[in-house]
């Protein structure tokens, strides 16, 4: 399906991309704590809403 070169490129891309994300997050962690306080509650509400929709789907279908 994929050539060996494509698989190597994908693997390297994922590793470098993850490293860049971790580096930039660590660099900006002080700003994140200051400006995004309470954002965990938004995430919890979003996940709860998606779970609620999934539960309703399986109950009524």
C-alpha positions as CSV (number, residue, x, y, z in Angstrom):
1,X,0.0,0.0,0.0
2,X,2.7,2.5,1.0
3,X,6.3,2.4,-0.1
4,X,9.1,2.0,2.4
5,X,10.2,5.6,1.8
6,X,6.7,6.9,2.5
7,X,6.5,5.0,5.8
8,X,9.9,6.3,6.9
9,X,8.9,9.8,6.0
10,X,5.6,9.5,7.9
11,X,7.4,8.1,11.0
12,X,10.0,10.9,10.9
13,X,7.3,13.5,10.4
14,X,5.3,12.3,13.4
15,X,8.4,12.3,15.6
16,X,9.6,15.8,14.6
17,X,6.0,17.2,14.7
18,X,5.4,15.8,18.2
19,X,8.8,17.2,19.4
20,X,8.0,20.6,18.0
21,X,4.6,20.6,19.7
22,X,6.2,19.6,23.1
23,X,8.9,22.2,22.7
24,X,6.5,25.1,21.9
25,X,4.1,24.0,24.7
26,X,6.9,24.0,27.3
27,X,8.1,27.4,26.1
28,X,4.6,28.9,26.5
29,X,3.5,27.1,29.6
30,X,3.5,30.3,31.8
31,X,1.2,32.1,29.3
32,X,-1.1,29.1,29.1
33,X,-1.5,29.0,32.9
34,X,-2.3,32.7,33.0
35,X,-4.7,33.1,30.0
36,X,-6.3,29.6,29.8
37,X,-7.3,29.0,33.4
38,X,-10.5,27.1,33.6
39,X,-10.3,25.7,30.0
40,X,-10.5,22.2,31.4
41,X,-14.1,22.8,32.3
42,X,-14.9,23.6,28.6
43,X,-13.2,20.4,27.5
44,X,-15.2,18.4,30.1
45,X,-18.4,20.0,28.9
46,X,-17.6,19.3,25.3
47,X,-16.8,15.6,25.9
48,X,-19.9,15.3,28.1
49,X,-22.1,16.7,25.3
50,X,-20.6,14.3,22.8
51,X,-21.2,11.4,25.1
52,X,-24.7,12.5,25.8
53,X,-25.4,12.6,22.1
54,X,-23.9,9.1,21.6
55,X,-26.0,7.7,24.5
56,X,-29.2,9.2,23.1
57,X,-28.4,7.7,19.7
58,X,-28.0,4.2,21.1
59,X,-31.1,4.4,23.4
60,X,-33.5,5.5,20.6
61,X,-32.1,3.5,17.7
